[in-house]
C-alpha cells in the first residue's frame, strides 16, 4: 500500500493521528500521521493565513520527507462557467498558472506540468463506490490572492478555464518536480463575478456545508 498525503484546509483532524512538526529548508510544517496516511493542513495551525502566504515549498518538502508516494489536494473554487455549478465536485485534468512556483531556483531544469491520471482514476472509483457525483474533467485557473478579481480579469480567465482558485497549480507543479503523482478534488462554492445567477448567502453556506460533507466522505474512504 502506498503512503498517501492529503492536503486540505482542515478545520479538525480525525481521531487517532499523531502530530508532528517537520523541519524543511523552507520552514517548519505541521503534519498528522496514521499508518500510511499523512494529513497536511494547507495553512498550518492558522487557517486564516491568506492564500498568497501559504508556504507551498515547505508543505511539499515535508510530504516528500515523509515518504509520500501519491498526493491528493482538496480545494474550494469558484466557477468560470455556468455549466460548473455551485455544489459540483470537479476533478481537474489540467491547469493554467503563469506565475508558477518552482524548486529549480539554481539548477536549470524544467518539467511539463500535468495532473496524475492514475490519482484521478483513484478518486473517480472511490466516488463511484460512494455514489458521489463528480465532473471528471475541468481546467483549473490559478490566480494570486488575496483580493477578489475585477470583472475585466474574469472576462479574460473564463476563456482559459472552468474554475478559479489560488493554490492547486502550485501544489501540482511542485509535487511533480519532486516526482510525486498529484491530483485534486475541487468543490465549487460560487460563481465568479458576472458568471451565472447570484447565489443568496444562506444558499452559499448550505452549498459549502454539503461540499464539505462529500469531501470528508471521500477523504475518509482513503484514510481507512
RAVEN-V19340 format. One record per residue. N is the residue number from 0. RES is the residue in one letter. SS is DSSP state (hx for helix, st for strand, lp for the rest). PHI is phi as a letter, one per 40 degrees, with the letter a starting at -180 (* if undefined). BURIAL is # if it has 24 or more other C-alpha atoms within 12 Angstrom, else .. Layout:
n=N res=RES ss=SS phi=PHI burial=BURIAL
n=N res=RES ss=SS phi=PHI burial=BURIAL
This chain:
n=0 res=X ss=lp phi=* burial=.
n=1 res=X ss=lp phi=c burial=.
n=2 res=X ss=lp phi=c burial=#
n=3 res=X ss=st phi=b burial=#
n=4 res=X ss=st phi=b burial=#
n=5 res=X ss=st phi=b burial=#
n=6 res=X ss=st phi=b burial=#
n=7 res=X ss=st phi=a burial=#
n=8 res=X ss=lp phi=c burial=#
n=9 res=X ss=lp phi=c burial=#
n=10 res=X ss=lp phi=c burial=.
n=11 res=X ss=lp phi=a burial=.
n=12 res=X ss=lp phi=c burial=#
n=13 res=X ss=lp phi=d burial=.
n=14 res=X ss=lp phi=c burial=.
n=15 res=X ss=lp phi=g burial=.
n=16 res=X ss=lp phi=b burial=.
n=17 res=X ss=st phi=c burial=.
n=18 res=X ss=st phi=c burial=.
n=19 res=X ss=st phi=a burial=.
n=20 res=X ss=st phi=b burial=.
n=21 res=X ss=st phi=b burial=#
n=22 res=X ss=st phi=c burial=.
n=23 res=X ss=st phi=b burial=.
n=24 res=X ss=lp phi=c burial=.
n=25 res=X ss=lp phi=b burial=.
n=26 res=X ss=st phi=h burial=.
n=27 res=X ss=st phi=c burial=#
n=28 res=X ss=st phi=b burial=#
n=29 res=X ss=st phi=c burial=#
n=30 res=X ss=st phi=b burial=#
n=31 res=X ss=st phi=b burial=#
n=32 res=X ss=st phi=b burial=#
n=33 res=X ss=st phi=a burial=#
n=34 res=X ss=lp phi=f burial=.
n=35 res=X ss=lp phi=c burial=.
n=36 res=X ss=st phi=b burial=#
n=37 res=X ss=st phi=b burial=#
n=38 res=X ss=st phi=c burial=#
n=39 res=X ss=st phi=b burial=#
n=40 res=X ss=st phi=c burial=#
n=41 res=X ss=lp phi=d burial=#
n=42 res=X ss=lp phi=b burial=#
n=43 res=X ss=lp phi=g burial=#
n=44 res=X ss=lp phi=c burial=.
n=45 res=X ss=lp phi=b burial=.
n=46 res=X ss=lp phi=c burial=.
n=47 res=X ss=lp phi=c burial=.
n=48 res=X ss=lp phi=c burial=.
n=49 res=X ss=lp phi=d burial=.
n=50 res=X ss=hx phi=d burial=#
n=51 res=X ss=hx phi=c burial=.
n=52 res=X ss=hx phi=b burial=.
n=53 res=X ss=lp phi=c burial=#
n=54 res=X ss=lp phi=c burial=#
n=55 res=X ss=hx phi=c burial=#
n=56 res=X ss=hx phi=c burial=#
n=57 res=X ss=hx phi=c burial=#
n=58 res=X ss=hx phi=d burial=#
n=59 res=X ss=hx phi=c burial=#
n=60 res=X ss=hx phi=c burial=#
n=61 res=X ss=hx phi=c burial=#
n=62 res=X ss=hx phi=c burial=#
n=63 res=X ss=hx phi=c burial=#
n=64 res=X ss=hx phi=c burial=.
n=65 res=X ss=lp phi=c burial=#
n=66 res=X ss=lp phi=g burial=.
n=67 res=X ss=lp phi=c burial=#
n=68 res=X ss=lp phi=b burial=#
n=69 res=X ss=st phi=a burial=#
n=70 res=X ss=st phi=b burial=#
n=71 res=X ss=st phi=b burial=#
n=72 res=X ss=st phi=b burial=#
n=73 res=X ss=st phi=b burial=#
n=74 res=X ss=st phi=b burial=#
n=75 res=X ss=st phi=c burial=#
n=76 res=X ss=st phi=b burial=#
n=77 res=X ss=st phi=b burial=#
n=78 res=X ss=st phi=c burial=#
n=79 res=X ss=lp phi=b burial=#
n=80 res=X ss=lp phi=b burial=#
n=81 res=X ss=lp phi=c burial=.
n=82 res=X ss=lp phi=c burial=.
n=83 res=X ss=lp phi=b burial=#
n=84 res=X ss=lp phi=c burial=#
n=85 res=X ss=lp phi=d burial=#
n=86 res=X ss=lp phi=h burial=#
n=87 res=X ss=lp phi=c burial=#
n=88 res=X ss=st phi=b burial=#
n=89 res=X ss=st phi=b burial=#
n=90 res=X ss=lp phi=b burial=#
n=91 res=X ss=lp phi=d burial=#
n=92 res=X ss=lp phi=b burial=#
n=93 res=X ss=st phi=a burial=#
n=94 res=X ss=st phi=a burial=#
n=95 res=X ss=st phi=b burial=#
n=96 res=X ss=lp phi=a burial=#
n=97 res=X ss=lp phi=c burial=.
n=98 res=X ss=lp phi=b burial=.
n=99 res=X ss=lp phi=c burial=#
n=100 res=X ss=lp phi=c burial=#
n=101 res=X ss=lp phi=a burial=#
n=102 res=X ss=lp phi=c burial=#
n=103 res=X ss=lp phi=c burial=.
n=104 res=X ss=lp phi=c burial=.
n=105 res=X ss=lp phi=b burial=.
n=106 res=X ss=lp phi=c burial=.
n=107 res=X ss=lp phi=c burial=.
n=108 res=X ss=lp phi=a burial=.
n=109 res=X ss=lp phi=a burial=.
n=110 res=X ss=lp phi=b burial=.
n=111 res=X ss=lp phi=c burial=.
n=112 res=X ss=lp phi=c burial=#
n=113 res=X ss=lp phi=a burial=#
n=114 res=X ss=lp phi=b burial=#
n=115 res=X ss=lp phi=c burial=#
n=116 res=X ss=hx phi=c burial=.
n=117 res=X ss=hx phi=c burial=.
n=118 res=X ss=hx phi=c burial=#
n=119 res=X ss=hx phi=c burial=#
n=120 res=X ss=hx phi=c burial=#
n=121 res=X ss=hx phi=c burial=#
n=122 res=X ss=hx phi=c burial=#
n=123 res=X ss=hx phi=c burial=#
n=124 res=X ss=hx phi=c burial=.
n=125 res=X ss=hx phi=c burial=#
n=126 res=X ss=hx phi=c burial=#
n=127 res=X ss=hx phi=c burial=.
n=128 res=X ss=hx phi=c burial=.
n=129 res=X ss=hx phi=c burial=.
n=130 res=X ss=lp phi=f burial=.
n=131 res=X ss=lp phi=b burial=#
n=132 res=X ss=lp phi=c burial=#
n=133 res=X ss=lp phi=b burial=#
n=134 res=X ss=st phi=c burial=#
n=135 res=X ss=lp phi=c burial=#
n=136 res=X ss=lp phi=a burial=#
n=137 res=X ss=lp phi=i burial=#
n=138 res=X ss=st phi=b burial=#
n=139 res=X ss=st phi=c burial=#
n=140 res=X ss=st phi=b burial=#
n=141 res=X ss=st phi=b burial=#
n=142 res=X ss=lp phi=b burial=#
n=143 res=X ss=lp phi=c burial=#
n=144 res=X ss=lp phi=c burial=.
n=145 res=X ss=lp phi=b burial=.
n=146 res=X ss=lp phi=c burial=.
n=147 res=X ss=lp phi=c burial=.
n=148 res=X ss=lp phi=c burial=#
n=149 res=X ss=lp phi=c burial=.
n=150 res=X ss=hx phi=c burial=.
n=151 res=X ss=hx phi=c burial=.
n=152 res=X ss=hx phi=c burial=.
n=153 res=X ss=hx phi=c burial=#
n=154 res=X ss=hx phi=c burial=.
n=155 res=X ss=hx phi=c burial=.
n=156 res=X ss=hx phi=c burial=#
n=157 res=X ss=lp phi=c burial=#
n=158 res=X ss=lp phi=c burial=.
n=159 res=X ss=lp phi=c burial=#
n=160 res=X ss=lp phi=a burial=#
n=161 res=X ss=lp phi=b burial=#
n=162 res=X ss=st phi=b burial=#
n=163 res=X ss=st phi=b burial=#
n=164 res=X ss=st phi=a burial=#
n=165 res=X ss=lp phi=b burial=#
n=166 res=X ss=lp phi=a burial=#
n=167 res=X ss=hx phi=c burial=#
n=168 res=X ss=hx phi=c burial=#
n=169 res=X ss=hx phi=c burial=#
n=170 res=X ss=hx phi=c burial=#
n=171 res=X ss=hx phi=c burial=#
n=172 res=X ss=hx phi=c burial=#
n=173 res=X ss=hx phi=c burial=#
n=174 res=X ss=hx phi=c burial=#
n=175 res=X ss=hx phi=c burial=#
n=176 res=X ss=hx phi=c burial=#
n=177 res=X ss=lp phi=c burial=#
n=178 res=X ss=lp phi=g burial=#
n=179 res=X ss=lp phi=b burial=#
n=180 res=X ss=st phi=c burial=#
n=181 res=X ss=st phi=b burial=#
n=182 res=X ss=st phi=a burial=#
n=183 res=X ss=st phi=b burial=#
n=184 res=X ss=st phi=b burial=#
n=185 res=X ss=st phi=b burial=#
n=186 res=X ss=st phi=b burial=#
n=187 res=X ss=st phi=c burial=#
n=188 res=X ss=st phi=b burial=#
n=189 res=X ss=st phi=a burial=#
n=190 res=X ss=st phi=c burial=#
n=191 res=X ss=lp phi=c burial=#
n=192 res=X ss=lp phi=d burial=#
n=193 res=X ss=lp phi=g burial=.
n=194 res=X ss=lp phi=b burial=#
n=195 res=X ss=lp phi=g burial=.
n=196 res=X ss=lp phi=c burial=.
n=197 res=X ss=lp phi=c burial=.
n=198 res=X ss=lp phi=c burial=.
n=199 res=X ss=lp phi=c burial=.
n=200 res=X ss=hx phi=d burial=.
n=201 res=X ss=hx phi=c burial=.
n=202 res=X ss=hx phi=c burial=.
n=203 res=X ss=hx phi=c burial=.
n=204 res=X ss=hx phi=c burial=.
n=205 res=X ss=hx phi=c burial=.
n=206 res=X ss=hx phi=c burial=#
n=207 res=X ss=hx phi=c burial=#
n=208 res=X ss=hx phi=c burial=.
n=209 res=X ss=hx phi=c burial=.
n=210 res=X ss=hx phi=c burial=#
n=211 res=X ss=hx phi=c burial=#
n=212 res=X ss=hx phi=c burial=.
n=213 res=X ss=hx phi=c burial=#
n=214 res=X ss=hx phi=c burial=#
n=215 res=X ss=hx phi=c burial=#
n=216 res=X ss=hx phi=c burial=.
n=217 res=X ss=hx phi=c burial=#
n=218 res=X ss=hx phi=c burial=#
n=219 res=X ss=hx phi=c burial=.
n=220 res=X ss=hx phi=c burial=.
n=221 res=X ss=hx phi=c burial=#
n=222 res=X ss=hx phi=c burial=#
n=223 res=X ss=lp phi=c burial=.
